Amino acid sequence: MKRRHFLQVASVGTYATLVVPSAMFSKSSKPKVMTVNGCIDKKQMGVTLPHEHIVVDFIGAAQIDTSVYNLEEMYETALPLLMKLKEFGCTTFIDCTPNYLGRSPLLLQQLSDATGLHIVTNTGYYGAVDHKYLPEHVKTETPQELANRWIKEWEEGVDGTNIRPGFMKLSVGNGPISDLQRKIIEAGALTHKATGLTIAVHTGGNGAVLEELNIIEQQGVHPSAFVWIHAQNEEDTAIHLELARKGAWVEFDGLFPFNYQLSEQKKQEYLNYLQMMKREKCLHRTLLSQDSGWYDANKPQGGRFLPFHLIFQDFLPLLRKEGFTKKEVNLLLKENPYQAFAVRKRLKT
């Protein structure tokens, strides 16, 4: 009953005030990461999964209504999986479900309170899948008008709460990218210049990432403000190295489990990626995650909800066996996520 009461109260706005500290942009202070419960520093962030999902909703922007969600059921389903994850030493969980695809900040806040995990939510729009998850106003608004919406969420909070986003989650399909996708990438660059929020983009293959980075750089934003989500979608590994050498973040994040376990083929594939980045001295620009979870809001009890801890249980031992040192593992799981997601303006000079 206590949790149900919390959800009912929280839905009408009874939650802690989260203040964006002006010190986040002070040259004398170290950058912070914004979570659903406010800012944390590098030490608090600790071991981080940079790309996971608790809730998703594939009904489309025209029909989605998050107000009808059974948040208590979602909470009860996600809680044990997150507690299991915490047992393996994870301290920060970056939730990549964007607006119009099931973003539920109050649920994330409650799960953060219950587990002690730092959870990060986002602003931005998802433009892949033939624009199914883009609201109609994207067609008529300018990049600056879209950016103003995301800037407002940073300044005032998301979905009528005062929970603030910790980064932007955008999305494009395979290259060449569409005009609407170009528009949201430009809006992301404009938002970064105003807020310092990282631009993380779900990206297809066929060189789409090169188009994205070109737009971002044309707006005067440095590649270090850009996280290339789903880098494994790009078959040309030379592009992985090119982006890393420019300073962008190359994220291999599809290490999700089939049948609740990591396949040997999947583990070998990701080992090969990381060995390549290490060999080419690009490990310091590399992120690693699973893209797991996926409580489907349109299926009974969320459908098949996948665990979050298998990267620690089944993949990290393989990395160590193959010669990755403790320092290199910490680089992947601690240092790099902090550097990628700390809120600060990263502009070209």
Secondary structure, 3 states (H helix, E strand, C coil): CHHHHHHHHHCCCCCCCCCCCHHHHCCCCCCCEEECCEEECHHHHCCEEEEEEEEECCCCCCCCCHHHCCHHHHHHHHHHHHHHHHHCCCCEEEECCCCCCCCCHHHHHHHHHHHCCEEECEECCECCCCCCCCCCHHHHCCHHHHHHHHHHHHHHCCCCCCCCCCEEEEECCCCCCCHHHHHHHHHHHHHHHHHCCCEEEECCCCCHHHHHHHHHHHCCECHHHEEEECHHHCCCHHHHHHHHHHCCEEEECCCCCECCECCHHHHHHHHHHHHHHHHCCCHHHEEECCCCEEEECCCHHHCCCCCCCHHHHHHHHHHHHCCCCHHHHHHHHHHHHHHHHCCCCCECC
